[in-house]
Amino acid sequence: MTFIYNVTANIDESIHQEWLTWIKAHIPKVLSTGKFEKATLTKVLVEEDMGGLTYSIQYRSYSREALDKYYEEDAPKFRAEAMTLFADKMLAFRTELQIVDEYTVKFT
């Protein structure tokens, strides 16, 4: 079974470019832990009432065990780094998703 660790972050416009540069360097660090097979960075196109820009980073895990090891071994230091750098200019929440089924369109 495949699990997705989703981090949704709302970024204050005053640090948007700095955060975007940072997250593009941060994602490879998370992948280098060996607990995820790939990551997707997306911009949320719905405008938030609180303002700012919202992004979603979806990390596709190898297994439930790999995700649990990430929480235990790596997540605390990564979360602390983000909070140190962006403090009250970034609001993030995390969710876990389990892929039930995937479908692909095939063109002939």
PyMOL commands that set and color helices and strands:
alter all, ss='L'
color gray80, all
select helices_A, chain A and resi 13-31+64-73+75-89
alter helices_A, ss='H'
color red, helices_A
select strands_A, chain A and resi 3-11+36-43+53-61+90-98
alter strands_A, ss='S'
color yellow, strands_A
deselect
rebuild
show_as cartoon
